[in-house]
């Protein structure tokens, strides 16, 4: 009986120590938006939860041009994580394209972040974009930077970010035109 109690105590101490290390050293939640890069104006904590300053990133577009999320400060942004092989992603593209065309002149942008590492042939992303008539920026997440930071466990996953760079919504699954219209109209 004494051995079981000692073993349980050692396991408990180990779990407690791991929790402290994970929370204080490994977790990026301690970052503050005011120190997270150029253009940061908020003191909100950086993260992907509602009310957090959206983590900034820089990715390459299909044409090779690099784009940062912070380039769109002052606009409402939909960060949509997707892949060509994903049926729900394919289902939402027409609504996303329609919404983008109707609102691109109203300080709204959609950033289609392709999970490039999951593609069978990454070079086919361009052909897919052309076939679906996608005119919003498509970014290539070739090293899983955004996939991991934005916790895209299933796709499509979308984040609605207000004009101040603050996360307002996380949506898992295909978005509809009406949902985007109502949701983005309700934020600044």
TITORTOR-796431 format. One record per atom (N, C-alpha, C, O, CB): residue in one letter; x, y, z. Coordinates in steps of 0.2 Angstrom, whole numbers, plus 2048, in hexadecimal, padded with zeros to 3 digits. Each point is the difference from the previous one (the first is absolute). Glycine has a CB too. Layout:
N
AXYZ/...
END
This chain:
188
X8047FA800/X7FC806800/X804806800/X7FF8057FD/X7F87F5809/X80F8067FE/X804806800/X8038027FA/X8018057FE/X8027F880E/X7FF7FD7F0/X8038017F9/X7FC8047FB/X8028047FD/X8057F2805/X7F28087FF/X7FB8037FB/X7FF807802/X7FF8057FB/X7FB7F0804/X80680D807/X7FF807802/X8068047FE/X8008067FE/X7FA7F680C/X80C8017F7/X8068047FE/X8008017F8/X8028067FE/X8057F580C/X7F78007F2/X8008007F9/X7FB8067FE/X8018037FB/X8027F0804/X7F780D804/X7FB8047FE/X802808802/X7FF8047FC/X7F97F3806/X80C809803/X803807802/X8058027FB/X8008067FE/X7FE7F880E/X8067FE7F2/X8058027FB/X7FD8027F9/X8028057FD/X8067F3809/X7F38047F8/X7FC8017FA/X7FD807801/X8008047FB/X7FE7F0802/X7FF80E808/X7FC806801/X805806800/X7FF8057FD/X7F97F580A/X80E8057FC/X805805800/X8038017F9/X8008067FE/X8037F880E/X7FE7FD7F0/X8028017F9/X7FB8037FC/X8018047FC/X8057F2805/X7F3809800/X7FB8037FC/X800807802/X7FF8057FB/X7FA7F1804/X80780C807/X800807802/X8068047FD/X7FF8057FE/X7FC7F780D/X80B8017F5/X8068037FE/X7FF8017F8/X8028057FE/X8057F680B/X7F78007F4/X7FE8017F8/X7FB8067FF/X8018047FB/X8027EF803/X7F880D806/X7FB8057FF/X803807801/X7FF8057FC/X7F97F4808/X80D808801/X803806801/X8058027FA/X8008067FE/X7FF7F880F/X8057FD7F1/X8048017FA/X7FC8027FA/X8028057FC/X8077F3809/X7F28047FA/X7FC8027FA/X7FD806800/X8008047FB/X7FD7F0804/X80080E807/X7FD807800/X804806800/X7FF8057FD/X7F97F580A/X80E8057FC/X805806800/X8058007FB/X8028067FF/X7FC7FA80D/X8047FB7F1/X8068007FC/X7FD7FE7F8/X8028047FC/X8067F980E/X7F47FE7F6/X7FF7FE7F9/X7FA8037FD/X7FF8007FA/X8057F5809/X7F780E801/X7FA8037FD/X8028077FE/X803804804/X7F67F5803/X8058097F3/X8018077FD/X7FA805803/X8018067FE/X8057F57F8/X7F680380E/X7FB804803/X802806804/X7FC805800/X7FD7F1800/X80D80A802/X802805804/X8028067FC/X802806803/X8027F2805/X7FD8087F1/X8018057FC/X7FB806800/X7FA7FE801/X80D7FA7F8/X7FB80E806/X7FC805800/X8008047F9/X8058007FD/X7FD801810/X7F88017F1/X8008027F9/X8048077FF/X8028017FB/X7F27FA804/X80D808807/X8048067FF/X8077FF7FE/X8038047FE/X7F580180B/X80A7F57F9/X8077FE7FE/X8017FB7FB/X8057FD7FF/X7FD80680D/X7F87FB7F0/X8007FB7FC/X8028027F9/X7FF7FB7FB/X7F97FF80C/X80A80C7F7/X8028017FA/X7FD8077FE/X7FD804803/X8037F07FA/X80380E7FD/X7FE8077FD/X7F88007FF/X7FD7FC7FE/X80F8057FD/X7F2805806/X7F98027FF/X7FB7FD806/X7FA802800/X8097FD7F4/X8007FE811/X7FC7FE806/X7FE806804/X804804802/X8027F17FE/X7F480C801/X7FD806804/X7FC7FE806/X7FF804804/X8018027F1/X7FF7F480C/X7FC7FD805/X8047FD806/X8067FE7FE/X7F18007FA/X80780280E/X8037FD805/X7FD7F9802/X8027FD805/X80280E7FF/X7F87F37F7/X7FD7F9801/X8057FB800/X8058017FC/X7F08037FF/X80A7F7808/X8047FA800/X7FF7FD7F9/X7FB7FF7FD/X8047FF80F/X8077FF7F1/X8007FD7FA/X7FE7F9800/X8027FC805/X80780C7F8/X7F27F67FF/X7FE7F9800/X7FA8007FB/X7FE8047FD/X8057FA80F/X7FA7FC7F4/X7FA7FE7FC/X7F9800803/X7FB7FE7FD/X80E7FC7FC/X7F780880D/X7FA800804/X7FC8077FF/X8048057FE/X8007F380A/X7F68087F8/X7FC8067FF/X803806805/X8017FE806/X7F47FB7F7/X80C80D800/X803805804/X807801800/X803805802/X7F47F9805/X80D7FC7F7/X8078017FF/X8028037FA/X7FC8017FB/X8057F480B/X80580E7FA/X8038037FA/X8027FA7FB/X8047FC803/X80080F803/X7FA7F57F4/X8017FB7FC/X8087FF7FF/X8038057FE/X7F27FC7FC/X80E7F9806/X8077FF7FF/X8018037F9/X7FD7FD7FB/X8047F980D/X80480E7F7/X8038027F9/X8037FA7FD/X8037FC803/X7FE811801/X7FF7F37F5/X8047FC7FC/X8028037FA/X7FC8057FD/X7FE7F1808/X80A8077F7/X8028027FA/X8017F97FB/X8037FC802/X80380F803/X7F67F57F6/X8007FB7FB/X8008027F9/X7FF8067FF/X7FB7F3809/X8088037F4/X8018017F9/X7FA7FF7FC/X7FC7FA801/X810803800/X7F28077FA/X7FA7FF7FC/X8027FB7FA/X8067FF7FF/X7F580C804/X8017F37F9/X8017FC7FA/X8058047FC/X8047FC7FC/X7F17FE805/X80B80C7FE/X8048047FC/X807802803/X8048037FC/X7F28027FF/X80B7F880B/X807801803/X800806805/X805801803/X8007FA7F3/X7F680A809/X800805804/X7FE7FE808/X7FC7FC801/X80180C7F5/X8077FB80E/X7FF7FF808/X7FB804802/X8008067FF/X80C7F6803/X7EF802803/X7FB804803/X8007FE807/X8017FA802/X7F88067F3/X80680680F/X7FF7FF807/X7F9801802/X7FD8047FD/X80F800805/X7F27F9803/X7F9801803/X800808802/X7FB8037FF/X8047F1805/X80680E7FF/X800807803/X8008057FA/X7FE806801/X8087F6809/X7FB8027F0/X7FF8057FA/X7F98027FF/X7FF8057FD/X80B7F57FD/X7F1802809/X7F98017FF/X7FD804806/X7FA800801/X8067F67F8/X80480C80C/X7FE804806/X7FB8067FD/X8028037FC/X8097F980B/X7F08047FC/X7FB8057FE/X7FA7FD7FC/X7FB8047FF/X80E805801/X7F87F17FE/X7FB7FC7FD/X7FE7FA804/X8037FE804/X8028067F1/X7F57FA809/X7FD7FA803/X8037FA7FC/X8008017FA/X7F580580A/X80D7F57FF/X8047FB7FD/X7FD7F9802/X7FE7FF805/X80C8087FA/X7F57F57FC/X7FE7F9801/X8067FC7FE/X8038007FA/X7F1801803/X80F7FB808/X8067FC7FF/X7FD7F97FF/X7FD7FD805/X80B80A801/X7F87F67F4/X7FD7FA7FF/X8057FB7FE/X8048007FB/X7F2805801/X80B7F5808/X8047FB7FF/X7FD7FA7FD/X7FB7FE802/X80B806808/X7FD7FA7F0/X7FD7FC7FB/X8057FC7FC/X806801801/X7F08067FF/X8077F47FD/X8047FC7FB/X7FC7FD7FA/X7FA800801/X80D7FC809/X7FC8037F1/X7FD7FE7FA/X7FC7FA800/X7FB7FF7FD/X80D8077FD/X7FA7F580A/X7FD7F9801/X7FA800804/X7FD7FB801/X80F8007FD/X7F380B806/X7FB800805/X7F98017FD/X7FF8067FE/X80A7FE80A/X7F27F87F8/X7F98017FE/X7FD806803/X7FD8047FC/X8027F0801/X80180D80A/X7FD806802/X8038067FE/X7FD805800/X7FF7F480A/X80A8077F5/X8048067FE/X7FD8027F9/X7FF8067FE/X80C7F7809/X7F57FE7F5/X7FD8017F9/X7F9803800/X7FE8047FC/X80A7F2800/X7F4807809/X7F9802800/X800808802/X7FB8037FE/X8027F1805/X80780E801/X800807802/X8038057FC/X7FE806800/X8027F680B/X8048027F0/X8038057FC/X7FC8047FC/X8018067FF/X8087F2800/X7F18067FD/X7FC8047FD/X7FD806804/X7FF8057FE/X7FE7F17FA/X80180880E/X7FD805805/X806805802/X7FE806800/X7F97F2804/X80F8067FD/X805804802/X8028057FA/X801806801/X8037F1807/X7FC8067F2/X8028047FA/X7FA8067FF/X8028057FF/X8047F17FC/X7F4808806/X7FA8047FF/X801806806/X7FF8067FE/X7FA7F17FD/X80880780B/X801805805/X8058047FF/X800807801/X7FB7F1807/X80B8067F6/X8068047FF/X7FF8057FA/X801806801/X8067F0803/X7F68087F7/X7FE8047FA/X7FB806802/X8018067FE/X8017F07FA/X7FA80880C/X7FB805803/X803805805/X7FD805801/X7FA7F37FC/X80E806806/X802804806/X8088027FF/X802804805/X7F57F6802/X80C8057F4/X807801800/X802808800/X805802802/X7FD7F37F8/X7F980F804/X801807800/X7FD803806/X800806801/X7FF7FA7F3/X7FF7FC811/X7FD802806/X8057FF806/X7FE7FE806/X7F68007F6/X812802803/X8057FE805/X7FF7F9803/X8017FF806/X80080D7FD/X7FE7EF7F9/X8007F9802/X8047FC7FC/X8008017F9/X7F480180B/X8107FA7FE/X8047FB7FC/X8007F9803/X7FF7FF806/X80980B7F8/X7F97F27FD/X8007F9802/X8077FD7FE/X8028017FB/X7F27FD803/X80F7FF807/X8077FD7FF/X7FF7F8800/X7FF7FE805/X80780C800/X7FA7F37F5/X8007F9800/X8067FD801/X8058007FC/X7F28017FC/X80A7FC80E/X8077FD802/X8007F97FE/X7FC7FC804/X80580C805/X8027F67F2/X8007F97FE/X8057FC804/X806802801/X7F78027F3/X8017F680E/X8047FC804/X8047FC7FC/X7FF7FA7FE/X7F880580B/X80E8047F4/X8047FD7FA/X8037FA802/X8017FC7FB/X80180F801/X8017F480A/X8037F9802/X7FB7FA7FF/X8037FB800/X80580C808/X7F27FB7F8/X7FB7FA800/X7FE7FE7F8/X7FD7FB7FF/X7FF80980D/X8068007F0/X7FE7FF7F9/X8057FB7FD/X8057FF801/X7F780D7FE/X8007F07FC/X8047FA7FD/X8058047FB/X8067FD800/X7F07FB801/X80880D7FB/X8048037FC/X7FF808801/X7FC8037FE/X8047F37F9/X80580D80D/X7FF807802/X8008047FA/X7FC806800/X80A7F880A/X7FD8007F0/X8008047FA/X7F98017FD/X7FF8047FC/X80D7F9802/X7EF7FE804/X7F98007FD/X7FC806804/X7FA8017FD/X8077F3800/X80180F808/X7FC805803/X7FE8057FC/X7FA803800/X80C7FB80B/X7FF8057F1/X7FE8057FB/X7FB7FE7FB/X7FB8047FE/X811800803/X7F47F67FC/X7FB7FE7FC/X7F97FF803/X7FB8027FD/X80E7F87FD/X7F780480C/X7FA800804/X7FD807801/X7FA8017FF/X80A7F4807/X80080F7FC/X7FE807801/X7FD8037FA/X7FB803800/X80E7FF808/X7FA7FD7F2/X7FD8027FA/X7FA7FD7FE/X7FB8037FE/X8117FF7FE/X7F37F7805/X7FA7FC7FE/X7FA803804/X7FB8007FE/X80C7F67FF/X7FB80C80A/X7FA802804/X7FF808800/X7FC802803/X8077F4804/X80180D7F4/X7FF807800/X801804806/X7FD805801/X7FB7F97F6/X80D80080D/X802804806/X8048067FF/X8057FF7FD/X7FB7F6809/X7FD8117FC/X8048067FF/X803803806/X804805800/X7F57FD7F6/X8057FB810/X802803806/X8077FD801/X8027FB7FD/X7F3806808/X8108027FF/X8067FE801/X8017F8803/X7FD7FF805/X80680D7FD/X8017F07FA/X8017F9802/X807800802/X8058017FD/X7F27FA7FC/X80A80380E/X807800803/X8027F8801/X7FC7FC801/X802810804/X8087F37FA/X8037F9801/X8037FF806/X805803802/X7FD7FD7F2/X7FB7FC810/X8037FF807/X8057F97FF/X7FE7FB802/X7F880A805/X8107FD7F7/X8047FA7FE/X8047FD806/X8037FB7FF/X7FE80B7F6/X7FF7FD810/X8047FD806/X7FB800806/X8027FF806/X8088067F6/X7EF7FB803/X7FB7FF805/X800805806/X7FD7FF805/X8047F57F9/X802812800/X801805805/X7F9802802/X7FE800806/X80D8047F5/X7F17FE801/X7F9803801/X7FB7FA802/X7FC801805/X8068087F3/X7FF7F1805/X7FC7FA802/X8017FF807/X7FB7FE804/X8067FD7F1/X80580580E/X8017FE807/X7FE806804/X7FD7FF805/X80D7FA7F8/X7F880D802/X7FF806804/X7F8801800/X7FE802806/X80D8037F7/X7F17FA7FE/X7F9801800/X7FC7FA802/X7FA7FF7FF/X80880A7F8/X8027F180B/X7FD7FA802/X7FA7FD7FB/X7FB7FF802/X80880680A/X8007FA7EE/X7FB7FE7FB/X8007F8801/X8047FD7FC/X7FE80D7FC/X7FA7F380C/X8007F9801/X7FC7FD7FB/X8017FA7FE/X80080780E/X7F98027F2/X7FC7FE7FB/X7FF8067FB/X800806802/X7FA7F1805/X8058087F3/X7FF8057FB/X7F97FF7FC/X7FE7FB800/X80F8067FF/X7F08057FF/X803806801/X7FF803807/X7FB7FE803/X8028047F1/X80880280E/X7FF804806/X8018077FE/X8058027FC/X8007F480B/X7F780F7FB/X8018077FF/X800804806/X7FC7FE805/X7FE8007F0/X80980780B/X801805805/X7FD8077FD/X8028027FB/X8087F880B/X7F28097FE/X7FD8077FE/X804805805/X8007FF806/X7F47FC7F6/X810809800/X804805804/X7FE8077FE/X7FF8027FB/X80B7F6805/X7F580C806/X7FD8077FF/X8058047FD/X8067FF7FF/X7F280080A/X8068087F6/X8058047FD/X806803804/X8048037FE/X7F28017FC/X8097FA80D/X805801804/X8057FA801/X805800804/X7F4808802/X8067F37F7/X8047FA800/X7FE7FB806/X8047FC802/X80580B7F9/X7F17FA807/X7FE7FC806/X7FB7FA7FD/X7FC8017FC/X80580980C/X8017F07FB/X7FB7FA7FE/X7F9801803/X800801806/X80B7F87F9/X7F08067FC/X7F9801802/X7FD7F9800/X7FB7FF804/X80580D7F8/X8027F07FF/X7FC7FA800/X8057FA7FD/X8058027FC/X7F0804802/X80A7F4804/X8037FA7FD/X7FA7FC7FD/X7FC7FF804/X80F801804/X7F67FE7F2/X7FA7FC7FD/X8047FA7FD/X8048007FC/X7F580A802/X8047F0804/X8037FA7FD/X7FA7FD7FC/X7FA7FF802/X80D7FF808/X7FB8017EF/X7FB7FD7FB/X7FF8057FB/X803806800/X7F77F3809/X8028067F2/X7FF8047FA/X7FC806802/X7FA7FF803/X8077F87F5/X80180F807/X7FC806801/X7FB8017FA/X8027FF7FA/X80880680D/X7F17FE7FB/X7FB8027FB/X8018087FE/X802803805/X7F67F37FF/X80580C7F7/X8008077FE/X7FC804806/X803805802/X7FE7F87F1/X7F980180E/X7FC803805/X804801807/X800805803/X7F67F67F7/X80D7FF808/X804800807/X8058067FF/X801803805/X7FD7F07FD/X80680D7F9/X8068057FF/X7FD807800/X802804804/X8057F47F6/X7F3809803/X7FD8067FF/X7FE803807/X801805802/X7FB7F87F3/X8007FF80F/X7FE801807/X805801805/X800805803/X7F67F57FA/X80F802803/X806800804/X8048067FF/X802803805/X7FE7F17FC/X80280D7F9/X8058067FF/X7FC807801/X803805801/X8047F37F7/X7F3808807/X7FC806800/X7FF802808/X800806802/X7FA7F77F4/X8077FE80E/X7FF801807/X807802804/X800802806/X7F67F67FA/X80F8087FC/X807802803/X8028077FD/X7FE8017FA/X8057F3809/X80280F801/X8038067FD/X8067FF7FB/X8038047FE/X7F980280C/
END
